[in-house]
Amino acid sequence: MTWLEPLALLGAGAAAGLINTVVGSGTLVTFPVLLAFGLPPVVANISNTVGLTPGSLSGALATRVDLAGQRTRVLRFGVASLLGGIVGAVLLLRLPSSAFAAIVPVLIGLGCVLVILQPWLSRRLAEQRVGLDADAPPAHGSVWLWLGILITGVYGGYFGAAQGVLLLAILGIGLAEGLNRINAVKNVLALIANAVSGLLFVLLPLTPWADPEAKVNWPAALAIAVGSVLGAQLGGRVGRRLPPTIYRVVIVVIGVAAIVSLLTD
């Protein structure tokens, strides 16, 4: 890597850390940058997950005040994210890299669509919170909510773009809580999925049954990690004061550029 590339990844990591803490979908910023620097899709995905995990921890800490009284909920849902992250990471390492390369444009496209729909989802969730009555969801949601978080964890372990947006939507539908408290839970669940998949991405390539080429690019991962930690702290403190349209447009533009690059490569 040249000296400019770590700086670019540092900036992309900071943007992703901020976006992940406030909404989710920071992967749509960092992953295309890694591809632009010539990393194979699977290596870019693995390095991105490892790099963004410290930022996920930073974001969860930055919003921890909104976790008050939600310990049981976090533990219950955390198991689903843990199991899902493990399954997703193993699928990524076991399936042929060509399968990931083929499906990743679709996943990026899905992430872009979710980012575009996020304002509408937020409005619907806010409307749902008004006038809650005896028919409100159970305090910790239903079994369907747990299964939805499990599936989202699988997605997060496999790729993770817009995992946070998916979690916000699922939690918002299944819980009778305000968006700030839901967002705090989302940050913890995303951290769990990222952390367990990142750990597997580091350890499993050392085993004989995994693809030996699917290894972390540590210079890239470290640059993203530093940036994502700083960006997550900024997101936890001032992220909601920023016009969300700005980073939403940036995410979609970068995501579309990545799709075009992948399809024409």
Secondary structure, DSSP 8 states (H G I E B T S, - for coil): --SHHHHHHHHHHHHHHHHHHHTS-THHHHHHHHHHTT--HHHHHHHHHHHHHHHHHHHHHHTGGGGTT-HHHHHHHHHHHHHHHHHHHHHHHHS-HHHHHHHHHHHHHHHHHHHHHHHHHHHHHHHHHTT--TTS--TT--HHHHHHHHHHHHHHHHT-TTHHHHHHHHHHHH--S-HHHHHHHHHHHHHHHHHHHHHHHHHGGGSTTS-TT----HHHHHHHHHHHHHHHHHHHHHGGGS-HHHHHHHHHHHHHHHHHHHHH-
